[in-house]
């Protein structure tokens, strides 16, 4: 009986092994077991030890090594802040004085001139007014700190904001000022109200806004609603162009010494007689005798002309 049962069992295994799906099923089962083991092992290594009773929370952080780059890290959104027009409602704002750009057309250049004391001045920013001509809240174009607050006799109240990385925004012709020097402000926060000043009195209530990078003024209209990194890229490109131009120029002192001036032909040097050069005594005597002979002939001719009796 036992032999018959063993034979039946062997026949069943043979028939099972001959099935097409047997070995794929075995492979999948083994792979699943291996994957489950790997996941379990990783979870065991990454488990945070639990705080036991009587153990302080600070004791679990003794083995923590801080990342040295975490201190200087800044939020990505703060780095990519968008430059906004310094008003709450851009639809009600109007630019009446443009930024003077030497590459713009004549119409824009004329719109960028400010008449004061019978003289025209080139605008280094933009003058913004409300469509109804009334005063309005002036807001921070970017987040930053108040670098300067002052009262100018021609420009009115002035506020400068420092945004880091040599980026500065400048607000003039303010009626009221709501911030103090050293104060931190957020983008869109009201820093004052638009007012009037003497320099731009024809514009009425307005704010004079300037955008600066590395001490240089840039046209704010070119950067409104764009990331502040665009301004950094433009400034870096201009700096590289200026550096390449300056390196390609030859110093004036070297050109004067090493090479002749362009367009000027060089003339042959003129030989000058040496006053110390000695002459031959015989040549001097011949010259003197010749001069005496000439003088004698001249005297004879003169005597002939003066003596009328000989001619007769």
C-alpha positions as CSV (number, residue, x, y, z in Angstrom):
1,X,0.0,0.0,0.0
2,X,2.8,2.4,0.9
3,X,4.5,1.8,-2.4
4,X,1.3,2.4,-4.3
5,X,0.8,5.7,-2.4
6,X,4.4,6.8,-3.1
7,X,3.9,6.1,-6.8
8,X,0.7,8.1,-6.9
9,X,2.4,11.1,-5.2
10,X,5.3,11.0,-7.6
11,X,3.0,10.9,-10.6
12,X,1.2,13.9,-9.3
13,X,4.4,16.0,-8.9
14,X,5.5,14.9,-12.4
15,X,2.2,16.0,-13.8
16,X,2.4,19.3,-11.9
17,X,6.0,20.0,-13.0
18,X,5.0,19.4,-16.6
19,X,2.5,22.3,-16.4
20,X,3.6,25.4,-18.4
21,X,2.8,27.8,-15.6
22,X,4.7,25.9,-12.8
23,X,8.2,27.4,-13.2
24,X,7.0,31.0,-13.9
25,X,4.9,30.7,-10.7
26,X,7.9,29.5,-8.8
27,X,10.1,32.4,-10.1
28,X,7.5,35.0,-9.2
29,X,7.1,33.6,-5.7
30,X,10.8,33.7,-5.1
31,X,11.1,37.2,-6.5
32,X,8.3,38.4,-4.3
33,X,9.9,37.0,-1.2
34,X,13.3,38.6,-2.0
35,X,11.6,42.0,-2.6
36,X,9.7,41.8,0.6
37,X,13.0,41.0,2.5
38,X,14.8,44.0,1.0
39,X,11.9,46.4,1.9
40,X,11.8,45.0,5.4
41,X,15.6,45.4,5.9
42,X,15.5,49.1,4.7
43,X,12.7,49.9,7.0
44,X,14.6,48.5,10.0
45,X,17.6,50.7,9.2
46,X,15.6,53.8,8.8
47,X,13.5,53.5,12.0
48,X,13.8,56.4,14.4
49,X,14.4,55.2,18.0
50,X,11.5,55.9,20.2
51,X,11.9,58.0,23.3
52,X,11.8,55.8,26.3
53,X,10.2,56.8,29.6
54,X,12.5,59.1,31.5
55,X,14.6,60.0,28.5
56,X,14.6,63.6,27.3
57,X,14.0,64.4,23.7
58,X,17.3,66.2,23.3
59,X,19.2,63.0,24.1
60,X,18.0,61.4,20.8
61,X,19.6,64.2,18.8
62,X,23.1,63.7,20.1
63,X,24.2,61.7,17.1
64,X,22.7,64.2,14.6
65,X,25.2,65.9,12.2
66,X,23.9,69.1,10.8
67,X,24.2,70.0,7.1
68,X,26.6,72.9,6.7
69,X,24.6,74.1,3.7
70,X,21.3,74.4,5.6
71,X,22.3,77.8,7.2
72,X,22.7,79.6,3.9
73,X,19.7,78.0,2.2
74,X,16.8,80.4,1.3
75,X,13.3,79.6,0.2
76,X,13.0,79.1,-3.5
77,X,9.9,81.4,-3.8
78,X,11.9,84.2,-2.1
79,X,14.7,83.9,-4.6
80,X,12.3,84.0,-7.6
81,X,10.2,86.9,-6.3
82,X,8.4,88.8,-9.1
83,X,9.1,92.5,-9.5
84,X,5.8,94.3,-9.1
85,X,4.7,97.8,-9.9
86,X,4.6,99.8,-6.6
87,X,0.8,100.2,-6.5
88,X,-2.0,98.1,-5.2
89,X,-4.1,98.3,-8.4
90,X,-2.1,98.2,-11.5
91,X,-5.2,98.6,-13.7
92,X,-5.7,102.1,-12.2
93,X,-2.0,103.1,-12.5
94,X,-0.6,105.1,-15.4
95,X,3.1,105.8,-16.3
96,X,3.3,109.5,-17.3
97,X,7.1,109.9,-17.3
98,X,9.2,107.1,-18.8
99,X,12.8,106.0,-18.2
100,X,15.2,107.7,-20.5
101,X,16.8,105.1,-22.8
102,X,19.3,106.1,-25.5
103,X,18.2,103.1,-27.6
104,X,14.5,104.0,-27.5
105,X,12.6,105.9,-30.2
106,X,12.2,109.7,-30.2
107,X,8.7,109.6,-28.8
108,X,9.7,107.6,-25.7
109,X,12.8,109.8,-25.2
110,X,10.6,112.9,-25.3
111,X,8.3,111.3,-22.7
112,X,11.3,110.7,-20.5
113,X,12.4,114.3,-20.2
114,X,11.5,116.4,-17.1
115,X,11.2,120.1,-17.4
116,X,12.5,122.0,-14.3
117,X,13.7,125.6,-14.0
118,X,13.6,126.0,-17.8
119,X,15.9,123.0,-18.4
120,X,15.2,119.4,-19.4
121,X,16.5,116.5,-17.4
122,X,16.7,112.8,-18.3
123,X,14.5,110.6,-16.1
124,X,16.3,107.8,-14.3
125,X,13.0,106.1,-13.4
126,X,9.3,106.2,-14.0
127,X,6.6,108.5,-12.6
128,X,3.3,106.7,-11.8
129,X,-0.1,108.4,-11.3
130,X,-3.6,107.2,-10.6
131,X,-6.1,107.4,-13.4
132,X,-8.3,109.7,-11.2
133,X,-5.4,111.9,-10.2
134,X,-5.9,111.2,-6.5
135,X,-3.3,110.1,-4.0
136,X,-2.8,106.3,-3.6
137,X,-0.9,103.8,-1.5
138,X,2.7,103.1,-2.6
139,X,3.7,99.5,-2.0
140,X,7.0,97.7,-1.8
141,X,7.9,96.3,-5.2
142,X,10.0,93.5,-3.6
143,X,10.5,92.2,-0.1
144,X,13.5,93.8,1.7
145,X,14.7,96.2,4.4
146,X,14.4,100.0,4.6
147,X,17.8,101.4,3.8
148,X,17.0,105.1,3.8
149,X,14.2,107.5,4.7
150,X,14.7,111.2,4.1
151,X,13.0,114.4,3.0
152,X,14.4,116.1,-0.1
153,X,13.6,119.7,-1.0
154,X,13.0,118.9,-4.6
155,X,11.9,115.3,-4.6
156,X,9.8,115.2,-1.5
157,X,9.9,112.3,0.9
158,X,12.2,109.5,-0.3
159,X,12.4,105.8,0.7
160,X,15.0,103.3,-0.4
161,X,14.6,99.5,0.0
162,X,17.5,97.1,0.0
163,X,16.6,93.6,-1.4
164,X,20.0,92.0,-1.2
165,X,22.4,91.1,-4.0
166,X,22.9,94.8,-4.8
167,X,19.3,95.2,-5.8
168,X,17.7,98.5,-4.6
169,X,14.3,100.1,-5.2
170,X,13.8,103.9,-4.8
171,X,10.6,105.7,-4.1
172,X,10.3,109.5,-4.3
173,X,7.6,112.1,-4.1
174,X,5.9,110.4,-1.2
175,X,3.2,112.3,0.7
176,X,3.3,110.2,3.8
177,X,5.9,107.6,5.0
178,X,4.8,104.5,6.9
179,X,8.2,102.9,7.4
180,X,11.4,103.6,9.3
181,X,15.0,102.9,8.5
182,X,16.0,99.3,9.3
183,X,12.4,98.0,9.1
184,X,11.7,94.8,7.3
185,X,8.9,95.0,4.7
186,X,7.1,92.4,2.7
187,X,6.3,92.6,-1.0
188,X,3.1,94.5,-1.5
189,X,3.2,96.2,1.9
190,X,2.3,99.9,1.9
191,X,5.4,102.1,2.6
192,X,3.6,105.4,2.1
193,X,1.3,107.4,-0.1
194,X,1.8,109.2,-3.4
195,X,2.3,113.0,-3.1
196,X,3.6,116.0,-4.9
197,X,7.1,117.5,-5.3
198,X,8.7,120.5,-6.9
199,X,10.8,118.6,-9.5
200,X,7.8,116.8,-11.0
201,X,5.1,119.2,-10.1
202,X,3.4,118.9,-13.5
203,X,2.5,115.3,-12.7
204,X,0.5,116.2,-9.5
205,X,0.1,113.2,-7.1
206,X,2.5,110.6,-8.2
207,X,5.4,108.3,-7.1
208,X,8.8,108.4,-8.8
209,X,10.1,104.8,-8.9
210,X,13.6,103.6,-9.7
211,X,15.1,100.1,-10.0
212,X,18.8,99.8,-9.4
213,X,21.3,97.0,-9.6
214,X,25.0,97.4,-8.6
215,X,24.3,101.2,-8.3
216,X,23.1,101.4,-11.9
217,X,19.5,102.4,-12.9
218,X,17.5,100.1,-15.1
219,X,14.2,100.7,-16.9
220,X,11.5,99.3,-14.5
221,X,9.0,98.7,-17.3
222,X,11.4,96.1,-18.8
223,X,11.3,94.1,-15.5
224,X,7.7,94.5,-14.2
225,X,6.0,91.1,-13.7
226,X,9.3,89.3,-14.2
227,X,11.6,87.4,-11.8
228,X,14.3,89.3,-10.0
229,X,16.8,86.8,-11.4
230,X,16.1,88.3,-14.9
231,X,17.6,91.6,-13.6
232,X,20.6,89.7,-12.2
233,X,21.2,88.0,-15.6
234,X,20.9,91.3,-17.6
235,X,23.3,93.0,-15.2
236,X,25.8,90.2,-15.4
237,X,25.6,90.2,-19.2
238,X,26.3,93.9,-19.3
239,X,29.2,93.6,-16.9
240,X,30.8,90.9,-19.1
241,X,30.4,93.0,-22.2
242,X,32.0,96.0,-20.5
243,X,34.9,93.8,-19.3
244,X,35.5,92.4,-22.8
245,X,35.4,95.9,-24.4
246,X,37.8,97.3,-21.8
247,X,40.2,94.4,-22.3
248,X,40.3,94.8,-26.1
249,X,41.2,98.5,-25.9
250,X,44.9,99.4,-26.2
251,X,46.2,101.9,-23.6
252,X,46.7,105.4,-25.0
253,X,50.2,105.7,-23.6
254,X,51.5,102.6,-25.4
255,X,50.1,103.7,-28.7
256,X,51.9,107.0,-28.5
257,X,55.2,105.5,-27.9
258,X,55.3,102.2,-29.8
259,X,53.4,103.0,-33.0
260,X,52.9,106.1,-35.2
261,X,49.5,107.8,-35.2
262,X,47.2,106.3,-37.7
263,X,46.8,108.3,-40.9
264,X,50.0,110.3,-40.4
265,X,52.8,109.7,-42.7
266,X,56.4,109.6,-41.4
267,X,58.8,112.1,-43.0
268,X,62.5,111.5,-43.6
269,X,64.7,113.2,-41.0
270,X,66.3,116.4,-42.0
271,X,70.1,116.5,-41.9
272,X,71.5,119.4,-39.9
273,X,74.9,120.9,-40.4
274,X,77.3,120.4,-37.5
275,X,78.5,123.9,-36.5
276,X,81.6,122.3,-35.0
277,X,82.7,120.7,-38.2
278,X,86.2,121.9,-39.3
279,X,86.8,123.2,-42.8
280,X,90.0,122.9,-44.9
281,X,92.2,126.1,-44.6
282,X,93.0,126.0,-48.4
283,X,89.3,126.0,-49.2
284,X,88.9,129.0,-47.0
285,X,91.8,130.9,-48.7
286,X,90.3,130.1,-52.1
287,X,86.9,131.4,-51.1
288,X,88.5,134.5,-49.7
289,X,90.5,135.2,-52.8
290,X,87.4,134.6,-54.9
291,X,85.5,137.1,-52.8
292,X,88.3,139.6,-53.1
293,X,88.4,139.3,-56.9
294,X,84.7,139.7,-57.1
295,X,84.9,142.8,-55.0
296,X,87.7,144.3,-57.2
297,X,85.6,143.7,-60.3
298,X,82.7,145.4,-58.7
299,X,84.9,148.4,-57.8
300,X,86.3,148.7,-61.3
301,X,82.8,148.6,-62.7
302,X,81.7,151.3,-60.3
303,X,84.7,153.5,-61.2
304,X,83.9,153.2,-64.9
305,X,80.3,154.3,-64.3
306,X,81.3,157.2,-62.2
307,X,84.1,158.6,-64.4
308,X,82.5,160.3,-67.5
309,X,85.8,161.5,-68.9
310,X,87.1,157.9,-69.7
311,X,83.9,157.1,-71.5
312,X,84.3,160.2,-73.7
